[in-house]
């Protein structure tokens, strides 16, 4: 029969491998460390949960195969696994802006729940120690369970990242369009202001020319008023000399 440890390995490593393959499209090189970080988190969680569960089994005679001992030990293991898995995956997700960090907790909870259900449904075929070859049907169940769970959660995150990217692209496009309209509006206002200033300047030049012309005519009129009689007398003397 397939034992608990082989079932755990089959489920979790396949799940993390599928998730890593899916997440590489959005996490890039960070996705390469997904399975490694998750496996290391599981290992540390297993060590610490073992430090707590083994003394309970030996000293307090907690039976891991009967109720409520199995529930207590599984809850302790789930807490340690959940803490380290969430921390390990969160450390990867926090380095990118597109992925929600809460996914680490959601992914861990979903994985633990699915694994617990698989163990519960297949508990009659699981033993504390057994052979993987004889229990190939159970192995296949945990492999399929890990694949489906990893693909579902990974694709959900992939879909979320795609939606976020589309939203960011849409926001950026709207920002560019808004800035373009603003620049066009400012440019139009600048041209209109320059045109208005040019019209005002032309009007001022026309007005100055008109004033200068009127002043020139006024000076000419005054000069004619002052010197008009002398010119007239000069013309009369010239006419008399011509008659003689």
KOLMIMI-111217 format. One line per 8 residues: number of its first residue (from 1); their letters; for each residue z, x, y of C-alpha. Coordinates in steps of 0.05 Angstrom, whole numbers, m for minus. Each point is the difference from the previous one (the first is absolute). Layout:
% residues N
NUM) a) Z:X:Y; ...;
This chain:
% residues 244
1) xxxxxxxx) 0:0:0; m11:21:71; 66:19:32; 25:m14:70; m17:68:28; m72:m1:m24; m8:m70:26; 27:21:68;
9) xxxxxxxx) m47:60:2; m60:m42:m20; 14:m53:53; 21:41:60; m48:59:m6; m59:m45:m11; 22:m43:58; 7:59:47;
17) xxxxxxxx) m65:30:m23; m39:m63:15; 34:m8:67; m16:73:18; m73:m11:m17; m2:m63:45; 41:29:57; m41:64:7;
25) xxxxxxxx) m53:m40:36; 48:m12:59; 54:53:m8; m49:58:m10; 34:63:m25; 68:m35:4; m21:m44:m58; m3:60:m46;
33) xxxxxxxx) 75:6:3; 14:m73:m14; 8:5:m75; 36:67:5; 50:m24:51; 11:m65:m38; 10:36:m67; 49:49:32;
41) xxxxxxxx) 38:m60:30; 3:m32:m68; 27:64:m30; 56:7:51; 16:m73:m6; 4:7:m76; 47:59:6; 47:m33:48;
49) xxxxxxxx) m1:m67:m37; 14:38:m64; 60:33:31; 28:m69:14; m24:m39:m61; 18:51:m55; 74:1:19; 0:m76:1;
57) xxxxxxxx) m30:m2:m70; 47:53:m28; 65:m13:36; m3:m74:15; m39:m19:m63; m54:m36:39; m53:m22:m50; m70:11:28;
65) xxxxxxxx) m31:m49:m50; 44:m61:10; 17:m45:59; 30:15:50; m1:75:m13; m76:4:1; m3:m37:66; 52:45:32;
73) xxxxxxxx) m33:64:m23; m70:m24:19; 25:m20:69; 31:69:11; m63:34:m23; m43:m46:44; 42:17:61; m7:75:m10;
81) xxxxxxxx) m74:m5:m17; m12:m46:58; 35:45:50; m37:63:m20; m67:m33:m10; 5:m34:68; 20:65:33; m55:41:m33;
89) xxxxxxxx) m56:m49:16; 27:m12:70; m4:75:15; m74:m3:m16; m15:m65:36; 37:20:64; m53:54:12; m55:m50:12;
97) xxxxxxxx) m4:m55:53; m42:m49:m41; 46:m12:m59; 63:m42:7; 62:39:m20; 30:m63:m28; m52:5:m55; 43:53:m33;
105) xxxxxxxx) 57:m50:m10; m47:m57:m20; m37:44:m49; 65:24:m31; 29:m70:m7; m64:m28:m30; m4:58:m49; 72:m7:m23;
113) xxxxxxxx) m7:m76:m8; m64:5:m40; 28:56:m43; 64:m40:m12; m41:m61:m21; m42:42:m48; 63:30:m31; 31:m69:m6;
121) xxxxxxxx) m61:m31:m34; m9:60:m47; 74:14:m12; m4:m18:m75; m51:55:m11; 36:54:41; 49:49:m29; 43:55:29;
129) xxxxxxxx) m43:50:m37; m65:m12:m35; m72:23:m9; m55:m12:50; m54:m4:m53; 32:m56:m40; 11:m41:62; m71:4:29;
137) xxxxxxxx) m1:m74:16; 63:6:42; m28:63:31; m64:m37:18; 41:m56:32; 38:48:45; m64:39:17; m36:m65:19;
145) xxxxxxxx) 62:m23:38; 3:65:39; m75:m1:14; 1:m72:25; 63:10:42; m27:64:31; m68:m29:13; 28:m63:31;
153) xxxxxxxx) 50:34:46; m47:57:17; m58:m47:15; 47:m44:42; 18:61:42; m73:21:2; m19:m69:25; 56:2:52;
161) xxxxxxxx) m24:68:24; m71:m26:5; 23:m59:41; 41:45:45; m59:47:9; m45:m59:18; 53:m25:49; 7:69:31;
169) xxxxxxxx) m76:6:6; m3:m70:31; 55:18:49; m34:65:18; m67:m36:9; 33:m52:45; 34:56:39; m66:36:10;
177) xxxxxxxx) m35:m64:21; 57:m17:48; m2:69:31; m76:m3:5; 4:m67:36; 54:27:45; m42:61:17; m61:m44:13;
185) xxxxxxxx) 42:m45:45; 27:59:39; m69:31:5; m28:m67:25; 57:m6:51; m12:71:22; m75:m12:10; 14:m65:38;
193) xxxxxxxx) 52:36:43; m49:56:15; m55:m50:16; 47:m38:46; 22:65:34; m73:20:8; m17:m67:31; 60:6:47;
201) xxxxxxxx) m22:71:19; m71:m23:14; 25:m57:42; 44:48:39; m59:47:11; m44:m58:24; 56:m23:46; 9:71:28;
209) xxxxxxxx) m74:6:12; m1:m68:35; 58:21:44; m33:67:15; m65:m35:18; 36:m50:45; 38:58:33; m65:37:11;
217) xxxxxxxx) m32:m62:30; 61:m11:43; m3:72:25; m74:m6:14; 11:m65:38; 55:33:42; m44:60:14; m56:m45:23;
225) xxxxxxxx) 47:m38:45; 25:66:31; m68:35:8; m48:m58:4; m4:m1:80; m13:75:7; m58:m4:m48; m27:m58:39;
233) xxxxxxxx) 4:37:68; m33:61:m32; m57:m43:m22; m9:m29:70; m3:70:34; m51:22:m51; m43:m61:16; 2:13:76;
241) xxxx) m22:73:m8; m59:m22:m41; m22:m50:55; m1:54:55;
